[in-house]
């Protein structure tokens, strides 16, 4: 029983670093103020028209995205 619980815990811990698609975005943000990358989103440094290129600061540098 303890071994099964330990294996389940290790499996859950192994899955934590997975990056899921970006679904949760601020609904009340005006168009062109949110930059969406493949793995996360951020407030646009420079707002612009939706669909324009943008970038978000990440721990390993800037990540390219698209304004929404």
C-alpha positions in Angstrom: 0.0 0.0 0.0 2.8 2.5 0.9 4.7 1.5 -2.2 1.7 2.3 -4.4 1.2 5.6 -2.7 4.9 6.5 -3.2 4.7 5.5 -6.9 1.6 7.7 -7.4 3.3 10.6 -5.7 6.4 10.3 -7.8 4.3 10.1 -11.0 2.4 13.3 -10.0 5.6 15.1 -9.2 7.1 14.1 -12.6 4.1 15.5 -14.4 4.2 18.9 -12.6 6.7 20.6 -15.0 4.6 19.9 -18.1 3.5 23.1 -19.8 -0.1 23.0 -20.8 -1.7 25.0 -23.7 -2.7 28.6 -22.8 -6.4 28.6 -22.1 -6.8 31.0 -19.2 -6.5 34.5 -20.5 -7.9 37.7 -19.0 -11.3 38.2 -20.5 -11.6 41.8 -19.5 -8.3 42.9 -21.3 -8.8 45.2 -24.3 -7.8 43.6 -27.7 -4.2 43.9 -28.4 -3.0 44.1 -24.8 -2.2 40.4 -24.1 0.8 38.7 -25.7 0.2 34.9 -26.1 3.1 32.5 -26.5 3.0 28.8 -27.1 3.2 28.1 -23.3 2.0 31.2 -21.4 0.8 34.8 -21.7 1.7 38.2 -20.4 0.6 41.8 -20.6 1.9 43.3 -23.8 4.9 45.7 -23.3 3.6 47.7 -26.3 -0.1 47.2 -27.1 -1.0 47.0 -30.8 -3.4 45.4 -33.2 -4.4 41.8 -32.6 -2.3 39.4 -34.5 0.8 41.5 -34.4 4.1 39.9 -33.1 5.1 40.5 -29.5 7.3 38.9 -26.8 7.1 37.9 -23.1 10.0 37.9 -20.7 10.7 34.3 -19.4 13.3 33.0 -17.0 15.5 32.1 -20.0 15.0 35.2 -22.1 12.3 36.6 -24.4 9.7 34.3 -25.9 8.0 35.3 -29.1 4.2 35.5 -29.3 1.1 37.1 -30.9 -1.1 39.9 -29.6 -4.7 39.0 -28.7 
